[in-house]
Amino acid sequence: MNTGWLSQVAVHLVQGWVSCYTRGLPAAVCEARRQEIDSDLWEHQRHGAVYDRAPTETAMEVLARLLMGIPADLIWRWEMGRWAQQAQRVEETPAAAGESREKKWRTQPANKLALRSGSW
């Protein structure tokens, strides 16, 4: 078996999984996660080379980390999904609130808008 091929398969499986569980998140979040995982894969492979591990062993470790890391990835995805929804609500809220205040300002009779002396 070609060990280079096994390493490539392991890396592609991890990258495919990352693409799968980051789908639907903001592009910047997806890209940051992909870069983080790519860096981790690179470090893992270099660590194996430095300590003279067989490429097959390193590839099997990557596959094991992929499988064992799925629960943590799903939790991360859930948290990021909640964060993205909250961030979207916050972005929408000021505009909606500003529009509401402006609409209220335009529809209120002038006498209700005027400050009365001593009303501070």
N, C-alpha and C positions, 0 to 999 in steps of 0.2 A: 504494500500500500504506500502510496506517495504521501509522506508526512506533510509536505508543503500544501498539498491539496486538502488534507484534513484541517490544517490551520486556517486555510482560506474559507472552508466550509463553516468552521466554528465562528470566525469573524463575521461572515455574511449572515449567519443565523442570528447572532447577537444584534447586528445592525438592523436586520429585518424586524426583530422583536421590538427594538427601540422605536422604529418607524411606526409599528403597529400601536404601541401603547401611548405614543405621544400624538397620534392623529387627533385632530380636532382642537388641539391647544393653540394658543397664539404662536406665530412663527418664531418669535424670539425665544420663547420657552423651549420649543422643539429643538431649535438649533443649539441652544446652550446645553441641553441634555445630550444631544448627539455628540457634541464636542467633548463633553465630560466622559462619555462612555468610550469614544474613540481614543481619548488620552489614556484611560484605564486599560484598554486592550493593548495599546502600544507598550505601556509600562509592564504589563503582565508578560508580554512576549519577550521584552528585553530582559526582564528579571530571569526568565527561564534560560535565556541565552547566556547571561552572565554566570549563572550557577550550573552551566553545562547540563541542563535538563534536555531530554530528548524532545524534539518538536511535537511528537505524538502525545507525550505526557502533558506538555503545555496546552495543546489543543483540547485534550480531555478535561483539563482543569477549567478552561474557558467554558466548555460545554456544561460542566458541573455547576459553575458559578451562574451560568445562564438559567439553568433549571432551578437551582436553589434560590436565586434572586427574584424569581417571578412574583412571589407574594409581596416583597418590598417594592418592586416596580409598580405593582397594582395599587398599593397604598400611596406611593408617590403620585401616581396618576390621579387618584381620587382627590388627594390634597391639592394638586395643581389645578384640577378642574374646578374645585370649589373656589380657589384663589382667583382664577380667571373670571368666574362668574361674579364674584364680589367686586373685582376690579372693574368689570364692565358696568355693574350697577352704579358704582361710584362715579364713573365717567359720565353716565347718563343722568344721574341725579342732579348735579348742579345746573345743567342746561334746562332740565325740566322744571326745577325749582325756580330758576330765574325767569323762565317763560311764565310760570304760574304767577309769580309776584308782579311781573310786568302786566299781565292780563288783568289781575286784580286791581292794579293801580289805574289802568285805563277805564275800568268799568265802575269804579267807586265814585259816587257823587263828590264834587269838590268840597262840600262842607264836612264830609267824613275824613277827608285827607288832610285838611288844614289842622295844624297844631293849635290847640287852645292854650292860652297862657296858663302856666302853672301845671300843665299836664305831664311835665317831665317827671 
